[in-house]
């Protein structure tokens, strides 16, 4: 009876920290939990391309990096064990489980996708490039050459990324690379990883700078890209390039311009900025580029960024300039002569909806154009910023196969 009474009176374990050390651990645990819940939500829900959307974007770009937080949370859970910091231990355990899910769920989805595609993935490649951000580099002035002068007197420039091979033997293929940035920011050579990689495959690369608002008209960006392609063809002999094997590649807004340049080549409504001749593009590599401009304006998950970018670039909203939005949509320039195209699109892209890629796929199929579409699960806009990322590994493998075939 006494024993039963004492058991009933024994104190219940308290959630309240006891001592300074326990309080400190609890504060750290609360802050860590709050810091991880926000990106977890933004990973699952493609909220706008602003803070806190950047948190979800970064988490999807570098998911396996989150395992560092998992390990840290487990260590703190172990440290908190003898400190009577019950709440802290619970929160550290929660963070460890949450971050493990955040890291492994996208990785597992990509591993499954890679198996479906027959693409080998390398954890070593991911780790080797874990801190190598393939983004935001300045123009390479030692590589820069002028590809013409625009009517407004602007000196148009591109960077030449050479294979370094001698100008002898068979002529080499070339790739014209078009940077992204929502048509309003960005510069040539800001993604050098792609240029170096293409050089390793034997492609001479020409990374284009094009004029952007506020001082340019809506036709000038595509006009500059076409002028660059024409210049490369005209100077092909200088770089030991075969004029009939010039492909074009772009990402985001650059993907849109790459598609548009290839699909509308020779269209008098979208002329080159200089007096170059139209060039038959060999193939197109599109990384998450918009294909239907008016629909993008209405359906993006990040209207604050995308609508401002589009209206600044085009000169107004779709209701004001429907003809311009139509003319700048690659979707409406597809025909039987459209060059082979390969497209990569993340299913969690918070800027360019997946529908933009599937509409392109349907239109190319209807026109009988050779093309490939790869939807990458749990990948966001700009997934290739992580050069060792699983999505980027799939893209490199498929692009290499595509270029060998076209």
The 8 nearest C-alpha neighbors of each residue, nearest first, counted from 0:
[[1, 3, 2, 4, 5, 6, 7, 8],
 [2, 0, 4, 3, 5, 6, 7, 8],
 [1, 3, 5, 0, 4, 6, 7, 8],
 [4, 2, 6, 0, 1, 5, 7, 8],
 [5, 3, 1, 7, 6, 2, 0, 8],
 [4, 6, 8, 2, 7, 3, 9, 1],
 [7, 5, 3, 9, 8, 4, 2, 1],
 [6, 8, 4, 5, 9, 3, 10, 2],
 [7, 9, 5, 6, 10, 4, 3, 11],
 [10, 8, 6, 7, 5, 11, 4, 12],
 [9, 11, 8, 12, 13, 7, 6, 5],
 [12, 10, 13, 9, 8, 14, 7, 6],
 [13, 11, 10, 14, 85, 15, 83, 9],
 [12, 14, 15, 11, 85, 16, 10, 83],
 [15, 13, 86, 85, 16, 12, 84, 83],
 [14, 16, 13, 17, 86, 84, 85, 83],
 [17, 15, 84, 21, 22, 14, 83, 18],
 [18, 16, 21, 83, 15, 22, 84, 19],
 [17, 19, 21, 20, 22, 16, 82, 83],
 [18, 20, 22, 21, 23, 17, 16, 24],
 [21, 19, 23, 22, 18, 24, 82, 17],
 [20, 22, 84, 24, 16, 18, 23, 19],
 [21, 23, 25, 19, 20, 16, 24, 26],
 [24, 22, 20, 26, 25, 21, 19, 27],
 [23, 25, 27, 21, 26, 22, 87, 28],
 [24, 26, 87, 28, 22, 23, 27, 21],
 [25, 27, 23, 29, 28, 24, 22, 30],
 [28, 26, 24, 30, 25, 29, 31, 23],
 [27, 29, 25, 31, 87, 26, 30, 90],
 [30, 28, 32, 26, 31, 27, 25, 33],
 [31, 29, 33, 27, 32, 28, 34, 26],
 [32, 30, 34, 28, 33, 29, 27, 35],
 [31, 33, 29, 35, 34, 30, 94, 28],
 [34, 32, 30, 36, 35, 31, 29, 37],
 [33, 35, 31, 32, 36, 37, 30, 38],
 [36, 34, 32, 33, 37, 38, 39, 31],
 [35, 37, 39, 33, 38, 34, 32, 40],
 [38, 36, 40, 39, 35, 34, 41, 33],
 [39, 37, 55, 41, 54, 40, 35, 36],
 [40, 38, 36, 42, 37, 41, 35, 43],
 [39, 41, 43, 37, 38, 42, 44, 36],
 [42, 40, 55, 38, 44, 43, 39, 45],
 [43, 41, 55, 39, 40, 44, 38, 59],
 [42, 44, 40, 41, 39, 45, 55, 347],
 [43, 45, 41, 42, 46, 40, 347, 55],
 [46, 44, 349, 41, 347, 42, 43, 47],
 [47, 45, 52, 44, 41, 300, 48, 349],
 [48, 46, 301, 52, 49, 300, 45, 349],
 [47, 49, 52, 301, 53, 349, 46, 304],
 [50, 48, 52, 47, 53, 51, 304, 301],
 [51, 49, 52, 53, 54, 48, 47, 46],
 [50, 52, 53, 54, 49, 55, 41, 37],
 [53, 51, 50, 49, 48, 54, 47, 46],
 [52, 54, 56, 50, 51, 55, 49, 57],
 [55, 53, 38, 52, 57, 51, 56, 58],
 [54, 56, 41, 42, 38, 58, 52, 53],
 [57, 55, 53, 59, 54, 58, 60, 52],
 [56, 58, 60, 54, 59, 55, 53, 61],
 [57, 59, 55, 62, 61, 60, 56, 54],
 [60, 58, 56, 62, 57, 61, 378, 55],
 [59, 61, 57, 58, 382, 62, 56, 385],
 [60, 62, 58, 59, 64, 63, 57, 385],
 [63, 61, 102, 58, 59, 64, 65, 60],
 [62, 64, 102, 65, 66, 61, 103, 106],
 [63, 65, 62, 66, 61, 67, 102, 129],
 [66, 64, 63, 67, 68, 102, 62, 98],
 [65, 67, 69, 68, 64, 63, 99, 70],
 [68, 66, 65, 70, 69, 64, 71, 63],
 [69, 67, 71, 66, 65, 70, 72, 98],
 [68, 70, 95, 66, 72, 67, 71, 98],
 [69, 71, 73, 67, 68, 72, 66, 74],
 [70, 72, 68, 74, 73, 69, 67, 75],
 [73, 71, 75, 91, 69, 95, 74, 70],
 [72, 74, 76, 70, 75, 71, 95, 77],
 [75, 73, 71, 77, 76, 72, 78, 70],
 [74, 76, 78, 72, 77, 73, 79, 71],
 [77, 75, 73, 88, 79, 91, 74, 78],
 [76, 78, 74, 75, 80, 79, 73, 88],
 [79, 77, 75, 76, 80, 74, 81, 82],
 [78, 80, 76, 82, 77, 81, 88, 84],
 [79, 81, 77, 78, 82, 76, 88, 83],
 [82, 80, 79, 83, 78, 84, 77, 21],
 [83, 81, 84, 79, 80, 21, 20, 78],
 [84, 82, 85, 81, 17, 16, 21, 80],
 [85, 83, 21, 16, 82, 87, 86, 79],
 [84, 86, 88, 87, 14, 83, 89, 16],
 [87, 85, 89, 88, 14, 84, 90, 25],
 [86, 88, 25, 90, 84, 28, 89, 85],
 [89, 87, 76, 91, 85, 86, 90, 79],
 [88, 90, 86, 92, 87, 91, 93, 85],
 [89, 91, 93, 87, 92, 88, 28, 94],
 [92, 90, 94, 88, 72, 76, 93, 89],
 [91, 93, 95, 89, 90, 94, 88, 96],
 [92, 94, 90, 96, 91, 95, 97, 89],
 [95, 93, 97, 91, 92, 96, 32, 98],
 [94, 96, 69, 92, 72, 93, 98, 97],
 [95, 97, 99, 93, 94, 98, 100, 92],
 [98, 96, 94, 100, 99, 95, 93, 101],
 [99, 97, 101, 100, 95, 69, 96, 94],
 [98, 100, 102, 96, 101, 97, 103, 69],
 [99, 101, 97, 98, 103, 102, 104, 96],
 [102, 100, 98, 99, 103, 104, 97, 39],
 [103, 101, 62, 63, 99, 100, 65, 104],
 [102, 104, 106, 100, 105, 107, 101, 99],
 [103, 105, 107, 106, 100, 102, 101, 108],
 [106, 104, 108, 377, 107, 103, 109, 102],
 [105, 107, 103, 109, 104, 108, 110, 102],
 [108, 106, 110, 104, 109, 105, 103, 111],
 [109, 107, 105, 111, 106, 110, 104, 112],
 [110, 108, 112, 106, 111, 107, 113, 105],
 [109, 111, 107, 113, 112, 108, 106, 114],
 [110, 112, 114, 108, 109, 113, 107, 115],
 [113, 111, 109, 115, 114, 110, 108, 116],
 [112, 114, 118, 116, 110, 115, 111, 117],
 [113, 115, 117, 111, 116, 112, 118, 110],
 [116, 114, 112, 113, 117, 111, 118, 110],
 [117, 115, 113, 114, 118, 112, 393, 111],
 [116, 118, 114, 115, 113, 119, 112, 393],
 [117, 119, 113, 116, 114, 393, 120, 396],
 [120, 118, 117, 113, 121, 114, 393, 392],
 [121, 119, 118, 392, 122, 389, 113, 110],
 [120, 122, 124, 123, 125, 119, 389, 392],
 [121, 123, 125, 124, 126, 120, 127, 389],
 [122, 124, 126, 121, 125, 127, 128, 387],
 [125, 123, 127, 121, 122, 387, 126, 128],
 [124, 126, 387, 122, 123, 128, 127, 388],
 [125, 127, 129, 123, 128, 124, 122, 387],
 [128, 126, 124, 125, 129, 123, 387, 130],
 [127, 129, 131, 387, 126, 125, 130, 386],
 [128, 130, 126, 127, 131, 125, 387, 385],
 [131, 129, 128, 132, 127, 126, 385, 387],
 [130, 132, 128, 129, 133, 386, 385, 387],
 [131, 133, 134, 384, 385, 130, 386, 128],
 [134, 132, 384, 190, 192, 386, 131, 385],
 [135, 133, 190, 132, 189, 136, 384, 191],
 [134, 136, 189, 137, 190, 133, 185, 132],
 [135, 137, 189, 134, 188, 190, 138, 191],
 [138, 136, 189, 139, 188, 135, 186, 187],
 [139, 137, 188, 187, 140, 186, 136, 189],
 [138, 140, 142, 141, 143, 158, 137, 188],
 [141, 139, 143, 142, 138, 158, 144, 137],
 [140, 142, 139, 143, 158, 144, 138, 159],
 [141, 143, 158, 159, 140, 139, 144, 160],
 [144, 142, 158, 140, 157, 141, 159, 139],
 [145, 143, 156, 157, 158, 146, 142, 159],
 [146, 144, 156, 155, 147, 157, 154, 143],
 [145, 147, 156, 155, 230, 227, 144, 157],
 [148, 146, 155, 145, 154, 273, 149, 156],
 [147, 149, 154, 153, 155, 152, 150, 273],
 [148, 150, 153, 152, 151, 272, 273, 147],
 [149, 151, 152, 148, 153, 272, 273, 154],
 [152, 150, 149, 153, 148, 154, 215, 214],
 [151, 153, 149, 150, 148, 154, 155, 147],
 [154, 152, 149, 148, 151, 155, 150, 147],
 [153, 155, 148, 147, 156, 152, 145, 149],
 [156, 154, 147, 145, 146, 148, 153, 149],
 [157, 155, 145, 144, 146, 208, 143, 154],
 [156, 158, 207, 206, 208, 143, 144, 205],
 [159, 157, 143, 142, 206, 205, 144, 160],
 [158, 160, 205, 142, 161, 204, 143, 206],
 [161, 159, 204, 205, 203, 158, 194, 162],
 [160, 162, 203, 163, 159, 204, 198, 164],
 [161, 163, 198, 164, 203, 201, 202, 160],
 [164, 162, 161, 165, 198, 160, 203, 166],
 [163, 165, 162, 166, 161, 167, 201, 239],
 [166, 164, 167, 163, 168, 239, 162, 238],
 [167, 165, 239, 164, 168, 238, 170, 237],
 [168, 166, 165, 169, 239, 170, 164, 171],
 [167, 169, 170, 166, 165, 171, 239, 164],
 [170, 168, 171, 167, 239, 241, 166, 240],
 [171, 169, 241, 240, 239, 168, 172, 167],
 [170, 172, 240, 241, 239, 169, 202, 173],
 [173, 171, 244, 202, 240, 241, 245, 203],
 [174, 172, 203, 245, 202, 204, 246, 240],
 [173, 175, 246, 204, 247, 245, 176, 203],
 [174, 176, 247, 205, 204, 206, 248, 246],
 [175, 177, 206, 248, 249, 247, 205, 174],
 [178, 176, 249, 253, 207, 248, 206, 257],
 [179, 177, 253, 249, 250, 187, 186, 176],
 [180, 178, 253, 252, 251, 250, 181, 185],
 [181, 179, 184, 185, 182, 252, 183, 178],
 [180, 182, 252, 183, 308, 179, 184, 251],
 [183, 181, 180, 252, 312, 184, 211, 308],
 [182, 184, 181, 211, 212, 180, 308, 312],
 [185, 183, 180, 182, 181, 186, 211, 179],
 [186, 184, 180, 179, 178, 187, 183, 189],
 [187, 185, 208, 189, 138, 188, 178, 137],
 [186, 188, 208, 138, 207, 206, 189, 178],
 [189, 187, 138, 190, 191, 206, 136, 186],
 [188, 190, 136, 135, 187, 134, 137, 191],
 [189, 191, 134, 188, 133, 192, 193, 136],
 [192, 190, 194, 193, 188, 189, 195, 133],
 [193, 191, 195, 194, 190, 133, 196, 386],
 [192, 194, 196, 191, 195, 197, 190, 133],
 [195, 193, 191, 197, 196, 192, 198, 204],
 [196, 194, 198, 192, 197, 193, 191, 199],
 [195, 197, 199, 193, 198, 194, 192, 200],
 [196, 198, 200, 194, 199, 202, 195, 193],
 [199, 197, 162, 202, 195, 201, 200, 196],
 [200, 198, 196, 197, 201, 195, 162, 202],
 [199, 201, 197, 198, 202, 196, 399, 162],
 [200, 202, 198, 199, 162, 197, 203, 171],
 [203, 201, 198, 173, 172, 197, 200, 204],
 [202, 204, 173, 161, 162, 198, 160, 174],
 [205, 203, 174, 160, 173, 175, 202, 159],
 [204, 206, 175, 159, 158, 176, 160, 207],
 [207, 205, 176, 158, 157, 187, 188, 175],
 [208, 206, 157, 187, 177, 176, 205, 209],
 [207, 209, 187, 157, 156, 186, 210, 206],
 [210, 208, 223, 220, 207, 211, 224, 155],
 [209, 211, 220, 215, 219, 208, 212, 223],
 [210, 212, 183, 215, 182, 213, 209, 220],
 [213, 211, 214, 215, 183, 312, 311, 210],
 [212, 214, 215, 211, 311, 312, 183, 216],
 [213, 215, 212, 211, 216, 210, 151, 219],
 [216, 214, 212, 213, 211, 219, 217, 210],
 [215, 217, 219, 218, 214, 212, 313, 314],
 [216, 218, 313, 219, 312, 215, 314, 220],
 [219, 217, 216, 220, 221, 222, 269, 270],
 [218, 220, 222, 216, 221, 217, 223, 215],
 [221, 219, 223, 222, 209, 210, 218, 224],
 [220, 222, 224, 223, 219, 218, 256, 225],
 [223, 221, 271, 272, 219, 225, 220, 224],
 [224, 222, 226, 220, 272, 221, 225, 209],
 [225, 223, 227, 221, 226, 222, 228, 220],
 [224, 226, 271, 228, 222, 227, 223, 260],
 [227, 225, 223, 271, 229, 224, 228, 272],
 [226, 228, 230, 224, 225, 229, 146, 223],
 [227, 229, 225, 231, 230, 226, 224, 232],
 [230, 228, 226, 232, 275, 227, 231, 276],
 [229, 231, 233, 227, 232, 228, 146, 234],
 [230, 232, 228, 234, 229, 233, 235, 227],
 [233, 231, 235, 229, 242, 230, 234, 228],
 [232, 234, 230, 231, 235, 229, 236, 275],
 [235, 233, 231, 237, 232, 236, 230, 238],
 [234, 236, 240, 232, 237, 238, 231, 233],
 [235, 237, 239, 238, 234, 240, 241, 233],
 [238, 236, 235, 234, 239, 240, 166, 233],
 [239, 237, 240, 236, 235, 234, 166, 203],
 [238, 240, 236, 170, 166, 237, 235, 171],
 [241, 239, 235, 171, 170, 238, 172, 236],
 [240, 242, 170, 244, 243, 171, 172, 235],
 [243, 241, 232, 244, 235, 245, 240, 172],
 [242, 244, 241, 245, 281, 279, 280, 172],
 [245, 243, 172, 281, 242, 241, 246, 173],
 [244, 246, 173, 281, 174, 280, 243, 172],
 [247, 245, 174, 282, 281, 280, 283, 173],
 [246, 248, 175, 283, 174, 257, 176, 284],
 [249, 247, 284, 176, 283, 257, 285, 175],
 [250, 248, 254, 253, 177, 257, 285, 176],
 [249, 251, 254, 286, 253, 179, 288, 287],
 [250, 252, 288, 254, 287, 179, 253, 286],
 [253, 251, 179, 255, 181, 254, 182, 288],
 [254, 252, 249, 179, 250, 177, 178, 256],
 [255, 253, 249, 288, 250, 285, 251, 257],
 [254, 256, 288, 252, 289, 258, 253, 257],
 [257, 255, 259, 253, 254, 258, 260, 221],
 [258, 256, 254, 260, 259, 249, 255, 248],
 [259, 257, 255, 261, 256, 260, 329, 262],
 [258, 260, 329, 256, 262, 257, 261, 263],
 [261, 259, 257, 263, 258, 262, 264, 256],
 [260, 262, 258, 259, 264, 280, 263, 257],
 [261, 263, 259, 332, 260, 337, 264, 258],
 [264, 262, 266, 260, 259, 261, 332, 265],
 [263, 265, 261, 266, 260, 262, 277, 278],
 [264, 266, 277, 267, 263, 270, 269, 278],
 [265, 267, 263, 268, 269, 264, 270, 262],
 [268, 266, 270, 269, 265, 264, 271, 263],
 [267, 269, 266, 270, 326, 218, 265, 263],
 [270, 268, 267, 266, 218, 222, 271, 221],
 [271, 269, 267, 222, 268, 266, 272, 265],
 [270, 272, 222, 226, 225, 273, 223, 269],
 [273, 271, 222, 223, 226, 149, 270, 219],
 [274, 272, 271, 226, 275, 149, 147, 148],
 [273, 275, 276, 271, 272, 226, 229, 147],
 [276, 274, 229, 273, 226, 277, 230, 271],
 [275, 277, 229, 278, 274, 265, 271, 233],
 [278, 276, 265, 264, 229, 275, 279, 225],
 [277, 279, 280, 229, 276, 264, 228, 232],
 [280, 278, 281, 277, 243, 264, 261, 245],
 [279, 281, 246, 282, 261, 245, 278, 338],
 [280, 282, 246, 244, 245, 338, 279, 243],
 [283, 281, 246, 339, 338, 280, 340, 405],
 [282, 284, 340, 247, 248, 246, 285, 339],
 [285, 283, 248, 341, 340, 342, 247, 249],
 [286, 284, 342, 254, 249, 248, 288, 341],
 [285, 287, 250, 343, 288, 254, 342, 251],
 [288, 286, 344, 251, 343, 250, 285, 254],
 [287, 289, 254, 251, 255, 286, 252, 250],
 [290, 288, 255, 355, 291, 351, 287, 292],
 [289, 291, 329, 328, 330, 355, 255, 292],
 [292, 290, 328, 294, 293, 330, 289, 295],
 [291, 293, 295, 294, 328, 324, 290, 296],
 [294, 292, 296, 295, 317, 324, 291, 297],
 [293, 295, 297, 296, 292, 291, 298, 299],
 [294, 296, 292, 298, 293, 297, 299, 291],
 [295, 297, 293, 294, 306, 298, 299, 292],
 [298, 296, 294, 295, 299, 293, 302, 306],
 [297, 299, 295, 296, 294, 300, 352, 302],
 [300, 298, 301, 295, 350, 302, 352, 351],
 [299, 301, 349, 47, 350, 302, 298, 46],
 [300, 302, 47, 299, 48, 350, 303, 304],
 [303, 301, 305, 306, 304, 299, 300, 296],
 [302, 304, 301, 306, 305, 307, 47, 48],
 [305, 303, 302, 307, 301, 306, 308, 48],
 [304, 306, 308, 302, 307, 303, 309, 301],
 [307, 305, 302, 309, 308, 296, 304, 303],
 [306, 308, 310, 305, 304, 309, 311, 303],
 [309, 307, 305, 311, 306, 310, 181, 312],
 [308, 310, 312, 306, 311, 307, 313, 305],
 [309, 311, 315, 313, 316, 314, 307, 312],
 [312, 310, 308, 314, 309, 313, 307, 315],
 [311, 313, 309, 310, 314, 308, 217, 212],
 [314, 312, 217, 310, 311, 315, 309, 323],
 [315, 313, 310, 311, 312, 217, 316, 216],
 [314, 316, 310, 313, 319, 320, 311, 317],
 [315, 317, 310, 319, 318, 320, 314, 309],
 [318, 316, 321, 320, 319, 293, 324, 315],
 [319, 317, 316, 320, 321, 315, 293, 324],
 [320, 318, 317, 316, 315, 321, 314, 322],
 [319, 321, 317, 323, 322, 318, 316, 324],
 [322, 320, 317, 324, 323, 318, 325, 319],
 [323, 321, 325, 320, 324, 326, 317, 327],
 [324, 322, 326, 325, 320, 321, 327, 313],
 [325, 323, 321, 327, 322, 292, 326, 293],
 [324, 326, 322, 323, 328, 327, 321, 331],
 [325, 327, 323, 328, 324, 322, 331, 329],
 [328, 326, 324, 325, 323, 329, 292, 259],
 [327, 329, 291, 290, 325, 330, 292, 326],
 [330, 328, 259, 290, 332, 331, 258, 327],
 [329, 331, 328, 290, 332, 333, 291, 359],
 [332, 330, 329, 333, 328, 325, 326, 291],
 [331, 333, 329, 262, 330, 263, 334, 328],
 [334, 332, 331, 337, 330, 262, 363, 329],
 [333, 335, 336, 337, 366, 332, 368, 363],
 [334, 336, 366, 337, 368, 367, 333, 338],
 [337, 335, 334, 338, 368, 333, 262, 366],
 [336, 338, 334, 335, 262, 333, 368, 339],
 [339, 337, 282, 281, 336, 340, 280, 283],
 [340, 338, 369, 282, 370, 368, 283, 337],
 [341, 339, 370, 283, 282, 284, 338, 371],
 [340, 342, 371, 284, 370, 372, 285, 283],
 [343, 341, 285, 372, 286, 373, 371, 284],
 [344, 342, 373, 286, 287, 374, 372, 285],
 [343, 345, 287, 374, 375, 346, 373, 353],
 [346, 344, 378, 375, 379, 348, 347, 374],
 [345, 347, 376, 348, 375, 353, 378, 377],
 [348, 346, 379, 345, 378, 377, 349, 45],
 [347, 349, 379, 380, 345, 350, 346, 351],
 [348, 350, 45, 300, 347, 351, 301, 380],
 [351, 349, 301, 348, 299, 300, 352, 380],
 [350, 352, 348, 299, 349, 289, 353, 355],
 [353, 351, 354, 355, 299, 348, 350, 349],
 [352, 354, 355, 356, 346, 344, 351, 357],
 [353, 355, 357, 352, 356, 358, 351, 359],
 [356, 354, 353, 358, 290, 357, 352, 289],
 [357, 355, 359, 354, 358, 353, 360, 344],
 [356, 358, 360, 354, 359, 355, 361, 353],
 [359, 357, 361, 360, 355, 356, 354, 362],
 [358, 360, 362, 356, 357, 361, 363, 330],
 [359, 361, 357, 363, 358, 362, 364, 356],
 [362, 360, 364, 358, 359, 363, 365, 357],
 [361, 363, 365, 359, 364, 360, 358, 366],
 [364, 362, 366, 368, 360, 365, 361, 359],
 [363, 365, 361, 367, 362, 366, 368, 360],
 [364, 366, 362, 363, 367, 361, 368, 360],
 [367, 365, 363, 335, 364, 368, 334, 362],
 [366, 368, 364, 365, 363, 335, 369, 334],
 [369, 367, 363, 366, 364, 370, 339, 335],
 [370, 368, 339, 367, 340, 371, 363, 338],
 [369, 371, 340, 339, 341, 368, 372, 363],
 [370, 372, 341, 342, 340, 373, 369, 360],
 [373, 371, 342, 341, 343, 374, 360, 370],
 [372, 374, 343, 342, 375, 344, 371, 341],
 [375, 373, 344, 345, 343, 346, 376, 372],
 [374, 376, 345, 378, 346, 344, 373, 390],
 [377, 375, 346, 378, 345, 109, 108, 374],
 [376, 378, 105, 347, 346, 375, 379, 345],
 [379, 377, 345, 347, 376, 375, 346, 59],
 [380, 378, 348, 347, 345, 382, 56, 59],
 [381, 379, 348, 382, 349, 350, 345, 378],
 [380, 382, 383, 384, 379, 251, 250, 60],
 [381, 383, 384, 60, 380, 379, 378, 385],
 [384, 382, 385, 391, 381, 386, 388, 390],
 [385, 383, 133, 382, 386, 381, 134, 132],
 [384, 386, 388, 383, 387, 132, 382, 60],
 [387, 385, 388, 383, 384, 133, 391, 128],
 [386, 388, 125, 128, 124, 385, 391, 392],
 [389, 387, 385, 391, 390, 386, 125, 392],
 [388, 390, 392, 391, 393, 387, 109, 120],
 [391, 389, 393, 392, 388, 394, 375, 382],
 [390, 392, 394, 383, 388, 393, 389, 386],
 [391, 393, 389, 395, 390, 394, 388, 396],
 [394, 392, 390, 396, 391, 395, 397, 118],
 [395, 393, 391, 397, 392, 396, 398, 390],
 [396, 394, 398, 392, 393, 397, 399, 391],
 [397, 395, 393, 399, 394, 398, 392, 400],
 [396, 398, 400, 394, 399, 395, 401, 393],
 [399, 397, 401, 395, 400, 396, 394, 402],
 [398, 400, 402, 396, 397, 401, 395, 403],
 [401, 399, 397, 403, 398, 402, 404, 396],
 [402, 400, 398, 404, 403, 399, 397, 405],
 [403, 401, 405, 399, 404, 400, 398, 282],
 [402, 404, 400, 401, 405, 399, 398, 200],
 [403, 405, 401, 402, 400, 399, 398, 339],
 [404, 402, 403, 401, 282, 281, 339, 244]]
